[in-house]
């Protein structure tokens, strides 16, 4: 029996909304989807719901993956054309107050810690600008005391003249802090729950990130702050990827109903090697990830779908036309990795090490245009 789907507007936060759904029951519902259920959802012409998403994610959908890929491609080209938005991360710090079993920046790991100075940030940014990027993602470890609001405001204000779009991937903040950062020039914030499942506490041992409720309510605070774009994701490999992805989709559905003026993004981070030697609990194959990308596109036609350099060149080359709308390129995942300290420890290993120009050339050969500027920011 499928779960009911309450109205998100009747709930104060996603934490309370999520309580209406039980992990094990969703897991069972996904496993019980049939080929007929999948066909019905694929033929549906109205907007799909999280209940339809159950079928799209299910093992029963795997024999229809070719059809899903074709429909995903058609939907993506209809809404986005043959374009891929280009962005690049700039790591500002690897200082972190959390103990997370899977992360190279975890405070338990004996690594050299670094916080970039304003001068170093500007050095890195000028190098990135020369590569052609106008969309930059600022990333830090989670340390509110050492890399807090004032530090982020200074960085954003300094970089605002250089980039048309500045996004953040940092520790969860308050609504008031997000409002201040938006005023400083922040366009989007990416905040990953990592896992929505009952094993969350096993992976997040100490630190503020161990507070499941505070983290899961962060997108609500972003919505209240009227941040232009909110990015969601689960870390693929921590738990059952189908169930975690369904709850991510439910979170998206809830946020779109509550904060309809905001746009949204989904990313697909598969666990990769990092300091500490963590091994994925669940292996997600390339076929599984392709399935997941197509399922999200068919679930939500206008959603930004982002794929990072965690993935191999072969995989990225073959899925860029099947639903993805945003690519990172030339990425370094260590603070100062472009110019200041190239040899410092990465948060995770990069797989696609091609230059941004090589990525753009690959896209051009496939008939796609690499877009270096986010035009949405001009109208906000």
C-alpha positions in Angstrom: 0.0 0.0 0.0 1.4 3.4 -1.0 1.8 6.1 1.7 -0.5 9.1 1.7 0.9 12.5 0.6 0.0 15.2 3.1 -0.1 18.9 2.0 3.4 20.4 2.8 1.9 23.7 3.6 0.3 22.2 6.7 3.7 21.6 8.3 6.1 24.0 9.9 9.3 22.2 8.7 10.4 19.3 6.6 11.5 17.5 9.8 7.8 17.3 10.9 6.7 16.5 7.3 9.2 13.6 7.1 7.8 12.1 10.2 4.7 11.1 8.2 6.9 8.6 6.3 8.7 5.5 7.6 12.0 4.5 6.0 11.3 0.8 6.0 7.8 1.3 4.5 9.2 3.4 1.7 11.9 0.8 1.1 9.1 -1.9 0.8 7.0 0.3 -1.4 9.8 0.8 -3.9 10.6 -2.9 -4.0 6.9 -3.8 -4.7 6.6 -1.5 -7.7 5.8 -3.4 -10.9 6.6 -3.0 -14.6 3.0 -1.8 -15.0 3.5 0.8 -12.4 6.5 2.1 -14.2 4.8 2.2 -17.6 1.8 4.1 -16.1 4.2 6.7 -14.6 6.1 7.0 -17.9 2.9 7.6 -19.8 1.6 10.2 -17.3 1.3 13.6 -18.9 0.6 15.6 -15.8 3.2 16.6 -13.2 4.6 13.6 -11.3 4.4 13.3 -7.5 6.7 11.6 -5.0 4.4 8.6 -5.3 5.3 8.4 -9.0 8.9 8.7 -8.0 8.7 5.4 -6.2 8.1 3.6 -9.5 10.8 5.6 -11.3 13.4 4.6 -8.7 12.4 1.0 -8.4 14.2 -2.1 -9.7 11.1 -2.7 -11.9 12.2 0.4 -13.9 15.6 -1.0 -14.9 14.3 -2.9 -17.9 12.8 0.4 -19.2 16.0 2.4 -18.7 16.5 3.0 -22.4 13.0 4.5 -22.6 13.6 6.5 -19.5 16.9 7.9 -20.9 15.2 8.9 -24.2 12.4 10.6 -22.4 14.8 12.3 -20.0 16.9 13.6 -22.9 13.8 15.0 -24.6 12.5 16.7 -21.5 15.9 18.2 -20.7 16.3 19.6 -24.2 12.8 21.0 -24.2 13.4 23.0 -21.0 17.1 23.8 -21.2 18.1 23.4 -24.8 21.5 21.9 -25.6 23.4 23.8 -22.9 25.5 22.8 -19.9 26.1 25.4 -17.1 29.7 25.4 -16.1 30.9 26.0 -12.5 33.9 25.5 -10.3 34.4 25.0 -6.6 36.8 27.2 -4.6 37.7 25.6 -1.3 38.3 28.3 1.3 39.1 26.1 4.3 39.5 22.4 5.5 39.0 23.2 9.2 36.0 21.3 10.5 34.5 20.7 13.9 32.6 17.6 12.9 33.5 13.9 13.1 32.1 12.3 10.0 33.3 8.8 9.2 33.4 9.3 5.4 35.0 12.8 5.0 38.7 13.7 4.5 38.1 16.9 6.5 36.8 15.1 9.6 38.3 16.6 12.7 39.6 13.1 13.7 41.9 13.0 10.7 45.5 14.2 11.3 45.9 16.6 8.4 47.3 20.0 7.9 44.5 22.5 8.4 44.3 25.7 6.4 42.0 28.8 6.1 42.7 31.0 3.1 43.4 34.6 3.8 41.6 37.3 1.8 44.8 37.7 -0.3 44.9 34.0 -1.0 41.2 33.9 -1.9 41.8 36.6 -4.4 44.8 34.8 -5.9 42.7 31.6 -6.4 39.7 33.6 -7.7 41.8 35.5 -10.3 43.2 32.2 -11.6 39.6 30.7 -11.8 38.4 33.9 -13.6 41.1 33.4 -16.3 39.8 29.9 -17.0 36.5 31.6 -18.1 34.2 30.8 -15.1 31.6 33.3 -14.0 29.8 30.8 -11.7 31.8 29.9 -8.5 30.9 27.7 -5.6 32.7 28.6 -2.3 33.3 25.5 -0.1 34.5 25.2 3.5 34.7 22.6 6.2 32.1 23.2 8.9 33.6 25.4 11.6 31.3 28.3 12.5 33.8 29.7 15.1 36.7 29.9 12.6 35.0 30.2 9.3 31.8 32.0 10.3 29.5 34.7 9.0 32.0 37.5 9.0 34.6 35.5 7.1 32.0 34.4 4.5 30.7 37.9 4.1 34.2 39.3 3.4 34.9 36.6 0.9 31.6 37.0 -1.0 31.9 40.8 -1.0 35.4 40.6 -2.3 34.5 38.1 -5.1 31.2 39.8 -6.1 32.9 42.1 -8.7 34.6 39.1 -10.4 31.7 36.6 -10.7 28.1 36.9 -11.8 27.0 34.0 -9.6 28.3 33.0 -6.2 27.1 30.0 -4.3 28.0 28.4 -1.0 28.5 25.0 0.4 29.3 25.6 4.1 28.0 24.7 7.5 24.2 25.3 8.3 23.5 28.8 9.4 20.5 30.7 10.8 17.8 32.4 8.7 19.3 35.8 9.7 22.8 34.8 8.6 21.5 33.6 5.3 19.7 36.9 4.8 23.0 38.7 5.5 24.8 36.6 3.0 22.2 37.1 0.3 22.7 40.9 0.8 26.4 40.4 0.5 25.9 38.7 -2.9 25.1 35.0 -2.4 22.8 33.5 -5.1 22.6 29.9 -4.0 23.3 27.6 -1.1 24.0 23.8 -1.4 23.3 21.8 1.7 23.4 18.0 1.6 21.6 15.9 4.2 24.0 13.0 3.3 21.4 10.4 4.4 17.8 10.7 5.5 17.9 7.2 7.0 18.0 5.8 10.5 21.8 5.3 10.3 22.5 9.0 10.2 24.0 9.0 13.7 26.5 6.2 12.8 28.2 8.4 10.2 28.0 11.7 12.1 29.6 11.0 15.4 30.3 14.5 16.9 29.9 18.1 16.2 26.9 20.2 15.1 26.4 18.0 12.1 25.4 15.2 14.5 22.2 17.3 15.1 20.0 15.6 12.5 17.0 17.9 13.0 19.0 21.1 12.8 20.6 20.0 9.5 17.4 18.7 7.9 15.6 22.0 8.6 18.4 24.1 7.0 16.6 24.3 3.6 13.6 25.7 5.4 15.7 28.5 6.8 17.1 29.1 3.3 13.6 29.3 1.9 12.6 31.8 4.6 15.7 33.9 3.8 14.5 33.9 0.1 17.8 32.4 -1.2 17.5 32.2 -5.0 18.6 28.6 -5.3 18.8 25.7 -2.9 20.8 22.6 -3.6 20.0 19.2 -2.2 21.6 15.8 -2.3 22.2 12.6 -0.4 25.7 11.1 -0.3 25.4 8.0 -2.5 26.9 5.0 -0.8 26.0 5.6 2.8 22.7 3.7 2.7 20.0 2.4 0.3 20.4 4.8 -2.6 16.9 4.3 -3.8 15.3 5.2 -0.5 17.7 8.0 0.3 17.0 9.5 -3.2 13.2 9.1 -2.7 13.5 11.1 0.6 15.6 13.7 -1.2 12.8 13.9 -3.9 10.2 14.3 -1.1 12.3 17.1 0.4 12.4 18.8 -3.0 8.6 18.4 -3.4 8.0 19.9 0.1 10.3 22.9 -0.6 8.8 23.6 -3.9 5.3 23.7 -2.4 6.4 26.0 0.6 9.0 28.2 -1.1 7.8 28.4 -4.7 9.8 31.5 -5.6 13.1 29.6 -5.1 14.7 27.4 -7.7 16.3 24.1 -6.8 19.2 21.8 -7.7 20.0 18.2 -7.1 23.6 16.8 -7.1 24.8 13.2 -7.3 27.8 12.8 -5.0 29.1 9.2 -5.0 31.5 8.4 -2.1 35.1 8.5 -3.3 38.4 7.9 -1.6 39.3 10.3 1.2 41.6 10.5 4.2 40.4 8.0 6.9 39.9 5.1 4.5 36.1 5.0 4.6 34.6 2.5 2.2 31.0 2.9 0.8 28.4 0.8 2.6 26.4 0.5 -0.7 28.0 0.3 -4.1 26.2 2.4 -6.8 27.1 1.3 -10.3 27.3 3.5 -13.3 24.0 2.0 -14.5 22.4 2.8 -11.2 23.6 6.4 -11.3 22.3 6.8 -14.9 19.0 5.3 -13.7 18.9 7.8 -10.9 19.6 10.8 -13.1 16.9 9.9 -15.5 14.4 9.2 -12.7 15.0 12.7 -11.3 14.6 14.4 -14.6 11.3 12.6 -15.3 10.2 13.4 -11.8 10.9 17.1 -12.2 11.4 18.6 -15.7 12.8 22.0 -14.7 15.2 20.9 -12.0 18.9 21.7 -12.2 20.8 18.4 -12.2 24.5 18.8 -11.4 27.3 16.3 -11.9 30.8 16.9 -10.5 34.3 15.8 -11.3 33.9 12.9 -8.8 32.7 11.0 -11.9 34.9 9.6 -14.6 35.4 11.3 -18.0 33.7 8.4 -19.7 30.6 8.5 -17.6 30.3 12.3 -17.8 30.7 12.3 -21.5 27.9 9.8 -21.9 25.3 11.2 -19.5 25.8 14.9 -20.3 23.0 14.8 -22.9 20.6 12.6 -20.8 19.4 14.9 -18.1 22.4 16.8 -16.6 22.3 20.6 -16.8 25.3 21.6 -14.7 29.0 20.5 -14.8 32.0 21.3 -12.7 35.3 21.3 -14.5 39.0 21.7 -13.5 38.0 21.2 -9.9 40.4 21.2 -6.9 39.0 20.0 -3.5 41.7 21.4 -1.3 42.0 25.0 0.0 44.5 26.8 -2.2 44.5 23.9 -4.7 44.6 26.1 -7.8 47.5 28.4 -7.0 48.3 28.9 -3.3 48.8 25.3 -2.1 48.4 22.7 -4.9 49.8 19.9 -2.9 47.5 20.2 0.2 45.2 17.3 1.1 42.0 17.0 -1.0 38.6 16.4 0.6 38.0 13.6 -1.9 39.8 12.3 -5.0 38.9 13.8 -8.4 38.2 11.4 -11.3 37.7 13.8 -14.2 40.9 15.8 -14.4 40.4 17.4 -17.8 40.7 21.2 -18.1 37.6 23.3 -18.5 38.5 24.0 -22.1 38.7 20.2 -22.8 35.3 19.8 -21.2 33.9 22.6 -23.4 35.4 21.0 -26.5 33.9 17.7 -25.6 30.4 19.3 -25.2 30.8 21.2 -28.5 31.5 17.9 -30.3 28.3 16.6 -29.0 26.4 19.7 -30.2 26.2 21.3 -26.7 27.1 24.8 -25.6 29.1 25.3 -22.4 27.5 28.2 -20.6 30.0 30.1 -18.4 27.5 32.7 -17.0 24.3 32.1 -15.0 21.8 34.4 -16.6 19.3 33.8 -13.8 21.3 36.0 -11.5 20.7 39.0 -13.6 17.0 39.0 -12.8 17.2 38.6 -9.1 
